[in-house]
Amino acid sequence: MSKTLLNRYPVDMRLFLLTTLTMCAFAANSILNRLAVDSGASDPASFAVVRVLSGALVLSLLVLMRGTQLPLRNRRRIIGAGALSLYMIGFSVAYLTLDAGLGALILFGVVQITMFAANTAFGAVPTARQMLGAAIALAGLAFVLWPSGALQVDLTGAALMTAAGVGWAAYSLAGRSEPDALAGTAANFVVALPVTALALLWFGAGWQINSVGYLLAILSGAVTSGMGYALWYRVLPQLAPAAAAVVQLSVPIIAIIAGVILLGEIASLKLMVGAMLVLGGIALAVVRLKRR
């Protein structure tokens, strides 16, 4: 979407469109990961390593073509790259032993709690309406993702996914003060690459990825992760702190709906009810009510 096209819309509408595009990019990451891992085209660790590598290469190239340098030695990399590594490692390894729906619920629940707590500590106390909206959206997400049958939780996987949630929340919080979204995202990917690759290869069961897996991982890293994360860093300073936390609850719902449309999965009544709760909760937390 070009700047010329976006400039035709009011500021609030442009922010809405950019935020929606960012959430769709995050959801596309989930779809690409599922396509690669569920089909046997790649194991989770190999997919993640190629994803970070391709994101680092493409984003760095775009920054250099723009005539600017990568801020690799900036103090922001301690939090940005460190949080990105924690998220990538925890997310990838946790899914080796954790149910996908329960893993997503833990991840996004921890992101909400961490971001709300951090924002409160720094003085951005959420309103009662924002808290209620977040609770409704999270309840809707739990309604959709809660595993059927007996609940079996692998404690190691749950701990790793909790760490991933803290990492992503820290990465999002760091983005609010990033002066250059593209350069900052590129530098985060470059610095995070060696730590992420070594850790994932250590935990993984060798290098198991074929040509289809490479293609999906490169697409995820270069487009939906790299460009999506850069776009996230662009919109974060314009979003209210509570809104930045709550809108992310739409990602699993978008991913599930995309699975219905693209992968032929079944659209159940449970999904539709949960989606309405999530979207309604987000609207309650995000939409500003005009005073008479």
N, C-alpha and C positions, 0 to 999 in steps of 0.2 A: 504494500500500500504506500503510494508515493506521498511526499510531503505536500505536493500541490493538491492532491485529492483530500488529504486530511485537513488542510487549511480551510476547506469549504465548510467544515463543521464547527459548531461552537466548541469552546475549550472542554467543557464537561463531556460532550459527545466524543471528541477526539480521545480523551482519557479513557472513556468507556471502551471505545473500539480497540485501542492499544492494549488495554488490560485484558480484554476478551481474547485478542490475538495471542497474548502471552500465555494465558491459561490453556488455550488450544494447543500451543507449542508444547507445554508441559504434558498435556494429555497424550499428544502424539509420541512423546518419549516413551510413555507407558505402552502404547500400542506397538511401537517398533521393538521394544524390549521383549514383549510377549511373543511377537511373531518370530523373533530370533531364538529365544530360549525354549518356548513350547514346541517349536518345530524341530529342535535339535540342531539348528544351524550354528548355535554358539552356546557356550556355558556362560553364566552370569559374569564371572570375573573377566574372561577374555573380551566379552562385549563391552564391559565398562572401560577397560584399558584402551581399546580402539576408539571408543566414544570420546574419552578425554583427549587422546592424542590427536584425533581429527579436529576436534573443537579448538585445541591449542594452535594447530597449524593454520586453519582457515582464518580464525580471528586475528592471529598475529600477522598474516598476510594482508588482511584488510587494513589493519592499523598502519603497517609499513607503507602500503599503497597510498594511504591518506597523508603520508609525510610526517607522521609523529612517531615517537619512540614508546616502547613498552615500559611502563613504570614498575619494573621488576623489583627494585630496591626500596620501594615505598613501604612505609610502615603498615599501610592498609593491607598489604599482602599477608601479614601475620594472621589477621582475622579472616580475610577473604579467602585466600588459598587454603589456609588451615581448615576453615569451616567447610569448604568445598570438598577437601580430601576426606574429612570425617563423614560427610554425607554420602559420598560415592562409595567409600569402603563399607560403612555400616549398612547401607541400602543393599548393596550387591551381595554381601556375605549373609545378611539376615535371611534373604529369600531362599537360601539353600535349605533351611530347616523350618521356615515359617509359612503358614498359609497366606496366600496372596491377599485375600480380603482383610484378614486380621492384621497383616503387615501394613497395609495402606491405612487402616484405621488407627493403628498405633502411631505411624509416622505423622499423619495430619493432626491427630490429637495432641501429640507432643509439640508440634509446630505452633498450634494455637496457644497452648499453655505457656510455652517459652516466650513467644512474642508478646503476649498480653502481659506477662510478668515483667519482662524487660522494659516494655513501654511504660508500665506503671512505675517501675523503679526510676525511670528517667523523667517522670513528671507528666507523661501523656496518659493520664488515667482514663480508661474507657468508660463510656456512659452506661447507664442501666440498659438502654435500648440496644447498644452494641453488644453487651454481654448476653442479653436475651437472644438476639439474632444469632450470635455465635453458637449458643447452646442449642437452639433449634436446628441450625445447619449441621452441627456435629451429631445431633440425635438422628437426623435424617440419613446422614452418612453411615452411622452405626446400623441403622435399620436395613440399609442396602447391603453393607459389606459383612455383617455379622455371619460367621460360618454356620452352615446348617449341620445338624447332628451334634454329637458330643464335642465340646470345646477342648482342644488339646493345644497347650501353649508351650513351645520350646523356650525355656528361660534365656538361653544364650541368644537365640534369634530375636526375642523380644528386647533384650538389653541392647543388641546391636542396632535394632530399628529405632529404639529410643535415642541412642547416640546419633543416628542419622537425622532424626527429627530436630535434635538440638543443633546439629551442624547446619541444617538447612535454615533454621530460624536465625542463627547467627549470621549466615551468609546473606539472608534477606535484610537483616538489621544493618549490616555493614554497607549494603547498597544504597541506603538513604543518604549517605555522605560521600558517595563516589563521584568525583567531579567529571569524569569522562567514562560514560557507561561502556563503550566499546573497548577502549584501551584497558580499563580496569578489569573487565571480564576476561579479555585475552591474557592479561598478566596473571590473573587467578588460575586460569587453565594451565598456563605454562609452568608456574611454580608448583601447582598441585600434581602435575603429571608424574614426576619420579616417585613421590611418596605414595600416590594412589596405585601406580603400577606395581611397585615392589610389594606393597601390602596385599593387593589382590592376587598377585601371582603366588605369594606365600600361602594364602588361604585357599586358593583355587586348586583344582585337580588337574594341573597341566594346562596346555594351550589347546583348546578344543573349539575350533571355529572354521567354517568353510566359506566359500566365496559369497554365498547368500548372507551369511552372518556378517562378513566384512562389509558388504553393501549396506545392510541395515544399520550397523554400528556407525559407519561413516556418515550416513544420512542423519542419524540421531545426534552425533557429535557436532557435525558441521552446521546443521540447520536448526533442528528443534532444540538442541541443548545450547550450542554456542550462540546462535542468533537469538534464541528464546531467552537465554539468561541475560544477554546484553540488553534486550528490550525490557526485561524485568528491572534491571538497574536503571533504565531510563524512566520508567513510570513510577518507581518506588518513591522518589522525593515528592511526587505530586499526589500520592495517596495518603489519606489519614492513616496513622499507625494501626489502628484497629481494623480499618478496611483492608490494609495490606495483608493482615493475618487471615481475615475471614474469607476473602475472595478465593483463596487457594483451596478451600473446601470444595469448590466446583470442579477441580481437576479430575478426581476419580469418577464423578458423574459424567463429565464430558468423555472420558476414556471409555466408560461402559457404553454410553450411547453410540460412540464411534464404533465400538465392537459390534453393536447391533447392526449398524448401517454397513460397515465395511467387511466384517467377518461373519455375518449371518447369524449372530448370536440372538437368543430369544429375549424379547422385550416383555418382561413380566409386570404384573400389577404392582408388585413389591418395588420394582425399579421406578415406576412412574410416581408412586406415592413418596418414596424416598427422595427422588429428584425434586419434587415440588417442595418438600420440606427444606431441602438444602438451598434451593434458589430463593424460597421465601425468607429463610433465615438470613441469607446474604443480603437480600433487599432491605430487610428490617435493619440490619447493622450498618449498611453502606449508604442508602438513599437519605439525602438530607431533606428533612421536612421544613417547608417554608412557613414562617410565622405570619399570621394575618396582621 
